[in-house]
Amino acid sequence: MNASADSINYPLAKSDAEWREELDPTRFSILREAATERPWSGALLDEKRAGVYTCGACNAELFASGTKFDSGSGWPSFYESVNPDAVTLKTDTSLGMTRTEVVCANCGSHLGHLFDDAYQTPTGDRYCLNSLSLNFKEES
């Protein structure tokens, strides 16, 4: 885990003003201010087509559909990223607990959190992500 991810210089760096121009207010709140959408509300929760999930801010490829699973959590869940460098992990101590935040390694946008409680997956990991932090690109 990258405990010092806050000090990372992401390849795609934009100001808050630039992000606000590109993202609707709800996406900005999630991707740039680490908000969380309500469980069971996301459009990608039940997505079953083959394809790739990309960052909702910069479209960097993050997760393959073959690693998505139903965790019963109410948010899209994956057991591994498309490659080890696709996401950055950082310590999140908000809400009075310590969790592992998942951010896009390309632009630093908040995606969700990583939990090590997915006993039904090959990795034991559950990347629990906001639908609004992702875009879906169907396999052609």
Summary of the structure (lengths in Angstrom):
residues: 140
radius of gyration: 14.0
end to end distance: 33.9
largest distance: 43.9
contacts: 412
relative contact order: 0.25
helix: 20%
strand: 29%
